[in-house]
Amino acid sequence: MDKLSYRILKFISQHEKSKLADLIDQFGANAEKSISYLESNGFISSAKIGRGYLGKDAHFTSIGIYSVTSSGLSFLQAHPRQTFDRWLTRILAIWGAITGTVALLLELMQ
């Protein structure tokens, strides 16, 4: 699963139910591809609920509402993707590389 699909799955799970238009507004045009991936693999389910106004021509269409399935919730629990820990680790590694390089250069200059 790519990052966008994971973010969409997490967004839907936090909001319980999400409309397709809201997901596209939040994540951009590429969201439809990720949503179809999530739906085909059983992570989310869609329900056609209600009627929505679409454009100036007074066309009405059903609105797709997405919710997370039990397999989607279990995937989120199994793969938490803690981004804070990842960024903290990267920052500390870069800081260590810089200080190590500076210390080595100072040692060589003496």
C-alpha positions, 0 to 999 in steps of 0.5 A, a space after each residue: 500500500 502506498 502512502 496516499 492510500 494509507 493516508 486516505 484509509 486513516 482519514 476515513 477511519 477517523 471520520 467514520 464516513 466520508 464522501 468521495 468529493 470530500 476525499 478528492 478535495 482533501 487528497 487531490 485528483 489521485 485519490 480516486 485511484 487509491 480509493 479504487 485500490 482500497 475498495 478492491 482489496 476490501 479495506 473500505 466499502 462504499 454505499 450509495 446513499 441519498 441524492 446529490 446535486 451535481 452542476 448547473 444542469 440540475 443533474 442529480 446523482 447518488 453520493 458515494 459514502 465510504 467507510 472502513 471495513 474490519 479488515 481495514 481497521 485491522 490493517 491500520 492496527 497492524 501498521 501504525 506508521 509512526 511518522 514522528 519516530 521516523 522523523 526523529 530518527 532521521 534528524 538524530 542521524 543527520 545531527 550525528 553525521 554532522 557533528 561526527 564530520 566536524 569533530 573529525 575535521 577538527 581532529 585532522 586540523 590539529 
